[in-house]
Structures are given as structure tokens and as C-alpha cells.
């Protein structure tokens, strides 16, 4: 064993930081955002496992949607992990590297925007299925989410061009536009879903538990997404010299996926989603056309609150059963008893 007295001691002293970088409010905030991202990623993976296990007969489009957003989310977590490892581990004693924009960090906003617009397409469909007025709101929200995606792509391109971390501080307006448009889009989506829920419930479900009420009215309407986007937007406006807004921004895409999976896993699908008609004409004469049943199945598949005439109730079929009784009873027109069959309703 080597003698401790022979060990070489290197006095590193105080390593100066470049510029006016404050570790706690910049890379410390990014590190915390990465930790929160990993936690939320684990939650999303747990929900994904539950979805594919319980919703194995779901629409192929929705199953593909979940697979795509999880793939994007996994890629984003890998990018965040690589960027944190690059700054805080590989270049631990190289403060000059803090001014360099690593390629993985440049791609994070772009992937976050792609996750948002992909997962929010489900909620845009939910809103559009509510009616014509809601379709207009869905189109406006979609346009705002496209603005966020464009800003994320522009950031990635400029980040590769400059290769400097100072691009964050010099292009905060780009993030303000992205976060502001996302906040407004989620405000419209959440507001439309809450209005539809209020009209659909109309005083019903008062006996539901607090947890059920929170899931239906806050989680599944995108309430947590709206709070996250608004918080990131306000921090970007008020704390321009820090990266606290980025810490929150790194978690909002995970909230998008967690909300999507919460809605998918909390649906109550009826037999209209797996319906096979031997005689569609008879089904239509019974009170519900095939097209109406298909609309109902789509609404249930996207967990759309049923408002007004959109509520489709299945027709009630009154079935009478008759039985045949064989025994001794008087024949018709005859005075003597005999054997025959008698039909009696049940």
C-alpha cells in the first residue's frame, strides 16, 4: 500500500468562471430540471406499461401515437442526460467549457416541441369532436403549437451555428414566443374541455371522490400542463439572467405525455368500440344508425365529454319470449279434451 505521506497534493485553487455565469441559477437549475425529467419519465413509462397491458384492443392509431411520443421522450431524456454529463462531469475542472453549447443541449427544445405537438394532437381531436365552435378553437390552438415547434427548430439551428451557450441569453425573445404560444394554446384547450365537462355533467357525479374529481377536471383536461407552461413563461419574463425557466420547460413535455396516458387509461369504452352488425338496417330501425354508433365509438375512444345532442343513447329493445307447452287441453272447436300445443307468453 502506498504511503500517504508520499502522495502528491495538487493545489487547484479557485477556478475562475467565465463571464458572469452563476452555477446555482444556471447549470444548477438545469441539473434540477434533468432530475425532475427523469422522475416524470419513469411515471410516463409506468403509465405506458399500464396502457399497453389494459388497452390492447385500442385503435392502432392511438397505439402508434403512444409509441411515437414515448420514443421522442426517451430521446429527450437521453439528450438532457448527455448535456448534464458533459457540463458537470466531463468538464468539471474546465470552466471554459461552460460557454460552449453542446449539440445535445441544442436539440432539447426541438424535441420538447415535437413531443408537445404530437401528444397535444390527441387533445386537439378531443376539442374538435365537441362541435363546430370548438373546431375553430382547436385550429387556433394547433397554429399556436406550430409556432412553438418552429421556435424550437430555429433554436436548434442557431445553436449549431453559434456553438455558444450565450445564445440562450441573447435569444430569450424566441423562448418567450414559444412559451407564450404554448401557454395560450393550452389555455384554450383546457378551457374548452372544462366547458364541455360542465355542460355534460350538469350537476351529476356529485358523489365522486376527490381523487376522481381531480383526475377528470384537472389532470385529464391538461390543467398541470397549463400550470407548467405558464410558470416557465413567467420565469422567462422575470428571471432573464437565470435558467429556472429552462428547468420548468424541461418538464412540461413529460406532463404532456403523462396527461395523454392518464386520459387513455381512464376511459370507459363500451361495446360500440367493438361492434359487428349482421343486419345494419335492423340496427338503424332500432333507433341508432351505424354512423351514429361510429361517432359514439370515436367520442369514447378520445374520451370526449358528450354535450347536448352529442349524447347518443343506445335504443331499448323490448323482447318477448314465448314457450311451447305440450299437454292435455281442449281442442279448438271440439268438446273433448285432447293433446295439442299451446303458446303462452312469458
C-alpha positions in Angstrom: 0.0 0.0 0.0 1.3 3.4 -0.9 2.4 5.7 1.9 0.0 8.6 2.4 3.0 10.9 3.1 4.3 10.3 -0.4 1.0 11.3 -2.1 1.2 14.3 -4.4 -1.1 17.2 -3.5 -2.2 19.4 -6.3 -3.5 22.8 -5.2 -6.1 23.8 -7.8 -7.1 26.9 -6.0 -10.2 28.8 -7.1 -11.1 28.1 -10.7 -12.5 31.3 -12.2 -15.8 31.2 -14.0 -16.1 32.8 -17.5 -18.2 35.9 -17.8 -21.0 36.3 -15.2 -22.1 32.7 -15.1 -23.7 31.8 -11.7 -23.6 28.0 -11.3 -26.5 27.7 -9.0 -29.0 29.7 -11.1 -27.8 28.3 -14.5 -26.4 24.9 -14.6 -27.7 24.1 -11.1 -31.2 24.8 -12.4 -30.5 22.6 -15.5 -29.4 19.8 -13.2 -32.6 20.0 -11.2 -34.6 20.1 -14.4 -32.8 16.9 -15.5 -33.6 15.2 -12.2 -37.3 16.1 -12.5 -37.3 15.0 -16.1 -36.1 11.5 -15.1 -38.7 11.2 -12.4 -41.5 12.2 -14.7 -40.1 9.9 -17.4 -40.4 7.0 -15.0 -44.0 7.9 -14.4 -44.7 8.0 -18.1 -43.1 4.6 -18.6 -45.3 3.2 -15.8 -48.4 4.6 -17.5 -47.3 3.3 -20.8 -46.9 -0.2 -19.4 -50.4 0.0 -18.0 -51.8 1.3 -21.3 -50.4 -1.5 -23.5 -51.4 -4.1 -20.9 -55.1 -2.9 -20.5 -55.8 -1.2 -23.8 -54.6 -3.9 -26.1 -57.7 -3.6 -28.3 -57.4 0.1 -28.7 -57.2 1.9 -32.1 -54.0 1.2 -34.0 -53.6 5.0 -34.5 -53.7 5.7 -30.7 -51.3 2.8 -30.0 -48.9 4.2 -32.6 -49.3 7.7 -31.1 -48.3 6.4 -27.7 -45.3 4.6 -29.2 -44.1 7.8 -31.0 -44.3 10.1 -28.0 -42.5 7.6 -25.8 -39.8 7.3 -28.3 -39.4 11.1 -28.5 -39.5 11.3 -24.7 -36.8 8.7 -24.4 -34.6 10.6 -26.8 -35.1 13.8 -25.0 -34.2 12.3 -21.6 -31.0 10.9 -23.3 -30.2 14.3 -24.7 -30.7 16.0 -21.3 -28.6 13.4 -19.5 -25.8 13.8 -22.1 -25.7 17.6 -21.8 -25.6 17.5 -18.0 -22.9 14.9 -18.0 -20.9 17.0 -20.5 -21.0 20.1 -18.4 -20.9 18.8 -14.9 -18.8 15.7 -15.2 -16.5 15.6 -18.3 -15.7 19.3 -17.9 -15.8 19.5 -14.2 -12.4 21.3 -14.0 -12.8 23.1 -17.3 -15.0 26.2 -16.7 -14.3 27.5 -20.2 -16.5 24.6 -21.5 -19.5 26.2 -19.8 -19.6 28.7 -22.6 -19.8 26.0 -25.2 -23.2 24.8 -26.5 -23.1 21.1 -26.7 -25.1 19.5 -29.5 -27.4 17.6 -27.2 -28.4 20.7 -25.4 -29.2 22.4 -28.7 -31.7 19.7 -29.6 -33.6 19.6 -26.3 -36.1 22.4 -27.2 -36.8 21.0 -30.6 -37.6 17.5 -29.2 -39.7 19.1 -26.4 -41.7 20.9 -29.0 -42.2 17.8 -31.1 -43.4 15.9 -28.0 -45.9 18.7 -27.3 -47.4 18.9 -30.7 -47.6 15.1 -31.1 -49.2 14.5 -27.7 -51.4 17.5 -28.0 -52.8 16.3 -31.3 -55.0 13.9 -29.2 -56.4 16.8 -27.2 -57.0 18.9 -30.3 -59.0 16.0 -31.6 -61.0 15.9 -28.3 -61.8 19.5 -28.7 -62.7 19.3 -32.4 -65.2 16.5 -31.7 -67.2 18.7 -29.4 -68.8 20.7 -32.2 -68.2 23.3 -34.8 -67.3 26.2 -32.5 -64.9 24.0 -30.7 -63.3 23.1 -34.0 -62.3 26.7 -34.5 -60.7 26.7 -31.1 -58.8 23.5 -32.0 -57.5 25.1 -35.2 -56.3 28.2 -33.3 -54.6 26.0 -30.7 -52.9 23.9 -33.4 -51.5 27.1 -35.0 -50.1 28.2 -31.7 -48.4 24.8 -31.1 -46.9 25.0 -34.5 -45.3 28.3 -33.5 -43.7 26.6 -30.6 -42.3 23.9 -32.8 -40.9 26.4 -35.3 -39.2 28.3 -32.5 -37.7 25.1 -31.2 -36.3 24.2 -34.6 -34.9 27.8 -35.1 -33.2 27.5 -31.7 -31.6 24.2 -32.7 -30.3 25.6 -36.0 -28.9 28.8 -34.4 -27.4 26.8 -31.6 -25.4 24.7 -34.0 -24.3 27.8 -35.9 -23.0 29.8 -32.9 -21.8 26.9 -30.7 -22.1 29.2 -27.7 -24.2 28.9 -24.5 -24.7 32.7 -24.6 -27.2 32.1 -27.4 -29.7 31.4 -24.6 -29.4 34.9 -23.1 -29.2 36.7 -26.5 -32.3 35.0 -27.9 -34.7 35.0 -24.9 -37.4 36.5 -27.1 -37.5 33.3 -29.1 -38.3 31.4 -26.0 -40.8 34.0 -24.8 -42.7 33.5 -28.1 -42.5 29.7 -27.8 -43.6 29.6 -24.1 -46.3 32.2 -24.6 -47.9 30.5 -27.6 -47.8 27.1 -25.8 -49.5 28.7 -22.7 -52.2 30.3 -24.8 -52.8 27.0 -26.7 -53.2 25.0 -23.5 -55.4 27.7 -22.0 -57.8 27.3 -25.0 -57.7 23.5 -24.9 -58.2 23.3 -21.1 -61.0 25.9 -21.2 -62.9 24.1 -23.9 -62.7 20.8 -22.1 -63.8 22.3 -18.8 -66.8 24.0 -20.5 -67.8 20.7 -22.1 -67.4 18.8 -18.9 -69.6 21.3 -17.1 -72.3 21.1 -19.7 -72.1 17.3 -19.8 -72.2 16.8 -16.0 -74.8 19.4 -15.2 -74.8 18.6 -11.5 -74.1 14.9 -12.0 -71.4 12.8 -10.3 -71.6 14.9 -7.1 -70.8 11.7 -5.1 -67.5 11.1 -6.9 -64.4 11.0 -4.7 -62.0 13.9 -4.6 -59.3 11.9 -6.5 -61.8 11.1 -9.3 -62.8 14.8 -9.5 -59.1 15.9 -9.7 -58.4 13.3 -12.4 -61.4 14.3 -14.6 -61.4 18.1 -14.1 -57.7 18.9 -13.6 -55.4 16.2 -14.9 -57.3 15.0 -17.9 -58.2 18.5 -19.1 -54.5 19.5 -19.2 -54.5 21.6 -16.1 -51.0 20.6 -15.0 -49.7 21.3 -18.5 -51.2 24.8 -18.4 -49.6 25.5 -15.0 -46.2 24.3 -16.1 -46.2 26.3 -19.3 -47.4 29.5 -17.5 -44.7 29.1 -14.8 -42.0 28.6 -17.4 -43.3 31.7 -19.3 -43.4 33.9 -16.2 -39.9 32.8 -15.2 -38.6 33.6 -18.7 -40.0 37.1 -18.4 -38.9 37.9 -14.9 -35.7 35.8 -14.4 -33.9 36.5 -17.6 -30.4 36.1 -16.1 -31.2 32.5 -14.8 -32.1 29.2 -16.2 -35.0 28.5 -13.9 -37.4 28.8 -16.8 -35.4 26.1 -18.6 -35.7 23.9 -15.5 -39.5 24.0 -15.8 -39.5 23.9 -19.6 -37.7 20.6 -19.5 -40.5 19.0 -17.5 -43.5 20.3 -19.5 -43.1 17.8 -22.3 -43.3 15.0 -19.8 -46.5 16.5 -18.4 -47.9 16.4 -21.9 -47.3 12.6 -22.1 -48.4 11.9 -18.6 -51.7 13.7 -19.2 -52.2 11.9 -22.5 -51.7 8.5 -20.9 -53.9 9.4 -17.9 -56.8 10.1 -20.3 -56.2 6.9 -22.3 -56.0 4.8 -19.2 -59.1 6.3 -17.5 -61.5 5.8 -20.5 -64.6 3.6 -20.1 -65.2 2.0 -23.5 -68.5 0.4 -24.3 -69.4 -2.3 -26.8 -69.7 0.3 -29.6 -65.9 0.2 -30.0 -66.0 -3.4 -31.0 -69.3 -3.7 -32.8 -70.2 -6.3 -35.5 -73.5 -5.8 -37.2 -75.1 -8.7 -39.1 -78.0 -6.5 -40.2 -77.3 -2.8 -40.2 -80.8 -2.0 -41.4 -82.4 -3.5 -38.3 -79.9 -1.7 -36.1 -80.9 1.6 -37.8 -84.6 0.9 -37.3 -83.9 0.2 -33.6 -83.0 3.9 -33.1 -79.3 4.3 -33.8 -77.7 4.4 -37.2 -74.4 2.8 -37.9 -72.8 6.3 -38.5 -74.2 7.5 -35.1 -72.7 4.4 -33.4 -69.4 5.0 -35.1 -69.4 8.6 -33.8 -70.2 7.4 -30.3 -67.3 4.9 -30.5 -64.9 7.7 -31.7 -66.1 10.0 -28.9 -65.5 7.3 -26.3 -62.1 6.4 -27.9 -60.9 10.0 -27.4 -62.7 10.4 -24.1 -64.8 13.3 -25.4 -67.4 14.8 -23.0 -70.8 14.3 -24.5 -72.6 17.6 -24.8 -76.3 18.1 -25.6 -77.4 16.2 -28.7 -74.0 14.6 -28.9 -75.1 12.2 -26.2 -76.1 9.0 -28.0 -78.1 6.5 -26.1 -78.5 3.0 -27.4 -82.0 2.0 -28.2 -84.0 -0.2 -25.9 -85.3 -3.3 -27.5 -88.3 -5.0 -25.9 -88.0 -8.7 -26.4 -90.9 -11.1 -25.7 -90.3 -14.8 -25.4 -92.9 -17.4 -26.0 -92.8 -21.0 -24.8 -94.5 -24.1 -26.1 -96.4 -26.2 -23.6 -97.5 -29.7 -24.6 -100.3 -31.4 -22.7 -104.0 -32.3 -22.5 -106.3 -29.4 -23.2 -109.4 -28.9 -25.3 -109.0 -28.7 -29.0 -110.4 -25.7 -30.8 -114.0 -26.5 -31.9 -114.1 -29.8 -30.0 -115.8 -30.7 -26.8 -113.5 -33.5 -25.8 -110.0 -33.0 -24.3 -107.1 -34.0 -26.4 -103.4 -33.5 -26.9 -102.0 -30.4 -28.6 -99.7 -27.5 -28.2 -100.4 -24.2 -26.5 -98.3 -21.0 -26.9 -98.0 -18.9 -23.7 -96.2 -15.6 -23.4 -93.5 -15.3 -20.8 
